[in-house]
Every structure is written in structure tokens, then in C-alpha cells.
């Protein structure tokens, strides 16, 4: 039976009263009757719910509002909306971000022409004060995938490589078929860095994918966001985010080359640098105690020891990465 909606846009809401109207306006300007919009308020303590209901009262497009009885976090909010969604495709969008004009029409063209399991897009960084240095960093167009663009692809190993070579695993730049999630794949409740856990497991189920190198999302950098603050819980979740991923992929695709594994390992190493930096800043008294544990977790994640990883960097002439690893490790 044909689904009532070809797309479900799922937007979790928590304490974003200053950004919610702009986010909703960017979405509603593009939708039609065959697109489902679901928002879930995760017990906001500001006026987010009031802003949401007031905005919806002024538009004619039907929007489903869900609420949690207690604050449960981003993963739980996404999971609740995922289970309620009726669309063939799912697009998770954060409520402080924007959907760029024309994004849905471009997605619809790809879906109509190719019907891929997964569609990936690029993004830009949205800052309150955009400076020249940000433009020079390429923040007006951040690439999310390394691979052939504008083509239906079916190589799962190339998908794994392309994701980790760029290291942009966020859910909001990945539009997926609802059927991929089934009943058993969900975001990990109670954990930060949930996209590190879920995106590679979702990719493992993909048979066909399409990368569109266009900016579809404006990702907002702001103080107070999840990634802008640090805690012991976030440090621990980041350290464990890649655990078990390589095992799962090698079980299904034992042909992963050392080049492809290095892309994954370098992503894990960069995450490890951030973990150790944040630990040193937040809990300097625990740094010496935890350093060895997190170092061993890195090697468990990549299935290589220190010497093997250094060799992989060296034989490809990646001496700057090797030096950084030696200095920060």
C-alpha cells in the first residue's frame, strides 16, 4: 500500500524559543499535503511550546505536536517521532537549524528519479556573528561525504569510506527510508553523540544511496547547544561512540581495505583528541587516571595498536597526522 506521505520531517524541540519560528518558517515554505511534519516538545522550560502552538495556529498546514511527560533527551525524542512517522522517507531536523530554500524539491526529484535508501546532502554553518575567518574556513558550504555526487550508488564499502573520510555523521544531513529502521534500530536513549552510534548502523542496512553536493541545511552554532558545552557524561559518550562499529562492518564486509579502515581509525583518533582535551579541561584531577582507559578504548575501536596505526599513517605519507597523533596520544 502506498504511504500517505512521501516524507516525514521530524523536529525535536527543547528550549529553542529564540530560533523555533525561523526553523518552522524555513520548512513550511516548502511543504505540501504529502509531507508530514511532526514536532515533539521534550518538556521545554522556556516558551518553546507556547511559540510552537502560536505559530501553528497561524498556518493552514497540518502539523502534529507530540509531548513527553518528562525530559528524556534528544535520542528519546527522535525515537518517539520515528515510531509515529508515516512517511516513506524520514528527515530529522534540529529545531534551531534551518532548511534551505529548494531543499525539499531537490530531494523530491532524487526520490522520484532513483528511490535510494539513503540521500545525503551538504550544509552550511550558521553563526550569530559570521566573520571573514569563518568564510575562509569554508563554513558557507561544508561537504558531508566523499564520493561520486549526483549518482545512484550501490557500493556499501564506498559508503562506509565516504562517511568516515569526511566524518560528518549527523542525522540531519541524512534522509533515509523509514523501512531501514525497522523495529530494532533506534537512537541510544540517555546518550550524547547519538549520531556516532546510529548513522554507521543505519548505513550498514543501505543498498542504494545518493549524494547531492548541495547545501540543504543551515546548522546553527550557538552557546548553550549540546555540542557547545562539556560534561563528564559527554566525554564518556564520545569515547564510546565508535565502540563495536568496525566489528559490525567487518562481519558483513570483511573486504574492508586498510585504506578504508584508516579513514575510520583517523575519525576515532580525532574524537579521542577531543575527549582528552575536554577531560583535561573539565577534570584535570582525573586526567592521569582516565587517560590510559580512553587510549585503550581507542585501540579497541579500531582493532589496531599504536604501532599499527602509526604505520598506516606513515606508509601513505600522512606525516602531519602521524605527528599529531604522537603529540596528542
N, C-alpha and C positions, 0 to 999 in steps of 0.2 A: 504494500500500500504506500502511495506517495505521501511523504511527510507534508504536514500543513505548512511548515516553514522550511525554507531552504537554508536559513541561517538563524542561529540564536546568538545574540550579543549579551554577554554575562558580565555584570558590573558590580563588584563588591563595594560597599560604602561603609566607611568608618572615619568620622571626624575630618571631613573634607568640605565643610560648608563654604569655604572660600573658593573652591575650584569646581564644585559639582555642577553648577549651572553651565559653565563653559564646556565641561565634558559632555553633558547631555545634549547641549545645542549642537555640538560637532557631530554627534551620532544621529540625532533626529532629523537633521537637514538632509540626510542621505537615505533614510529607510522608506520601505513601502509595506504593504499589507502582508507580504510573505516573509517578513523579517520579524523575529520575536526579540523583544528586549526584556530582560529580567534584571532587576536590581535587588540586592539584599543588604539591608541595614543591619550591621553587626553590633547593635546596641551602642550607637554613637552617643557620646556625652556632650557634643556640641549641637548645633542646629541643623545638622545634615538631614535628618528625617523631615524636619519642617521645610527646609529648602526643597527637598525632593518632592514631597506631596504638593507643595505650592506650585512647583514648576509643571508637574504632570497635569494639574488642574487647568492649566492654560493651553494645553496642546490636545489635539484630536487623536493623536496616535496612541493606541492602547499599550500600556506598559505594566508589566507585572511587578509588584513590590512584595518582597519577602522580608521576614524579620527573624532573627534569632532571639531566643529568650534570654540568653546571656552571651557576653562577648566570647567568641570562640576562635577568632583569628582568621587570617586570610585563607588558609587551606580549607578550613571547615566551611567558610562562606562560598568558596568556589565549588566545593563538593555538593553543597545543598542546591546550588543553582544548576550544576551539571545534571543532577538527578531529576530536576524539574524541567529541564530543557527538552523541547520537542523538535528542534531544528536538525536538519541533516548535517550541518556544519556548526561548530562551536567557535566563538571568538571571545576570549577573555580580555577585558579592557579594564585597567585600573581607573578609579573614579577621579583621580587628579590629573590624568593624562587626556590627550585629545586624539580624535580620529581625524586624519587629514581629509580634506575635500576630495571626492572622487575615489576614495579607497574602496568603498563597497562596490561601486560599479566595476572597478578593475578586478576585484575579487570575483564578482558575478560572471564576468567574461571568462576568466580562467576556469571557474567551476563548470560553466556551460560547455566550454570547448574541450576540457580534459577530465573533469571529475576526479582530481587527485585526492588521495587520502589526506595529504598534508600540503598546505600552502604557507610559504614563508615570505615575509616582507622586511624591508629596512625601516629605519626610524630616525628621528632627529631628537636632540636633547633640547628641552625647553627650560630655560633659566629665567629667574626674575630679573637678573641683570646680565644680558648677553654681551660679552666683551669680545674684542678682537682675538684674544688668545683662544677663546672657545671656538671661534670660526676657523682659526688656523689649525685647531685640533681635528677639524672635520666633523664638528658636532651638528652641523646642518644636515648631514647625511651620514649616518652610521650604518655600515654594512653588517648584516646579521648572519651571513652564510658564505662559505667559499665553495663555489661550484658553478656549473653551467646555468645561466639565467634563462628565463622565458622558454623553458623546455620541460616537457613531462619526462621525469627521470624515474628509474626503477632499480637503481643500484644501492642497496642498503648500506654497504660498506662506505660508499662515497657520501652518503647522508651522515653517517657517524663522523667521518673525517671533516666534512664541511661544517658541522655544528661545532666541533671542538677546536678546529683550526681558528675559528673566529671567536668562540667562547661566549656567544650571546644566546643563552638558553632560556630567556624569559618567555613565559607563556603568551604574552600579549603580541608577540611577533610571529606566532604560530597559529594558524587556523586549521582545525582538524575535524575530520568526520566524527560524529558522535559515536558511531559504531566501533571506533578504535578503543574507546574507553571501556566498553563492556560493563560488567558489574564489578570487576576486580581492580581496575586501575583508578586510583584517586590520589589527590594531593595529600601529603602526610600531615594529619592534624597535629597541632601543637608544635610544629617545627618551622623555623625560619629557613630561608634558602630553599623553599619547596620546589622551585623550578629546576634546581640542580638534580633533585631526586626524580621528578616526574618526566621532564622532557626527554631524556635518553630512553626511558622505559616506554614512553609513547612512541618514540621513533623506531624502537625495535619491532613494533607492530605494523609499520608503514610499508605498503607495497609500491605505492607511487607517490611522487612528490613534485612540487613545482616551486621554484624560487623566483619571485618577482622583485627585481632590484629597485623598487620604488619606495619612497617614504610614505607609509600609511599611518604611522603612529608618532605623535609628539610625546616623548617621555619626559615628565617633569622632574627636575632636580630641585628639591626643596628641603629646608630644615624641618625636622620632625617626622620625615618619612621613615619607613622601616630601614632602608639601607643607609640613612644618614646618621643613625645612632648605633651605639655599640653596647653589648651586654655579654655576660658570660654565656648565656644561652645561645646567642647569635654566633659567638665564636665556636662553641661546641658543634652547633648545627652545620656551620660552614666546613668544619674539619671532617664531618661525617657525611657531607652531601654527596661525595663521589663513591662512597663505600658500596661495593657489590656490583657496580655498573660494568666494569670490564669483565667480570665473571659471567654476567648475563649475556653480554655480546659475544664473548668467546665461545660460549656454549652453542650459540646459534650460528656464529660466523667465525669459526676457528682460523680462517684465512686472513684475519686482520694482520697487515704487514707491520713491521717495526716503525715505518714512517707514520702510519695511521695511529699506532699506539703512542707514538711520541707526541702527536697533536693532543691526544687525551692526557698524557702524562704532564705535558707542559701546562695545560689548563689546571690540572691538580696542583702542580708546583706553584703556579701563580696564586691559587687560592690559599695554599699553605703560607705564602709570604704574608698575605693579608691577615690570616689567622694569627701568626706570630707577632705581627706588628700591633694588632689590636689587643692581644693578650699582654704584650709588654706595656702598652699604654694604660690599660684598664686594671690589670692585676700584676704589677711588677713583682710582687712577693711570690706569685705562683709561677712566674715565667720559667725559672730553672726547673721546677718540679714537673711542669706540663710539657716542656719543650721536647723531651725525648718521646713522650706518648704521642704527640702530634706528628713528630717526624716519622715514627713507626707507622702511624696511620696512613701517611702519605705513601710509603713504600708498599703497604698492604693494598692500597687502592690501585697502584699502577703495576703491581707484580714485577717490579724491578727494584734492585737495591741501588745505593748511591753510586757505585762504580758503573753499573749498567746504564743508569740514566746519564751520567757524565759521558760515557762512551757514545751514546746515541746523539747527544749534542755535538760532540767533537767530530764524529765522522761525517756529519753534514755541514761542518763549518760554522755551526751556530755558537761561536765563541762568546758573544756578548751574553747569550742566555746561559751558557755554561758558567761564565764568570759571576753572573748574578746569582745563580743557584749556589755556587760555592760561597759567596759572600753572605747570602741570606740564610743558607742552610746551617 
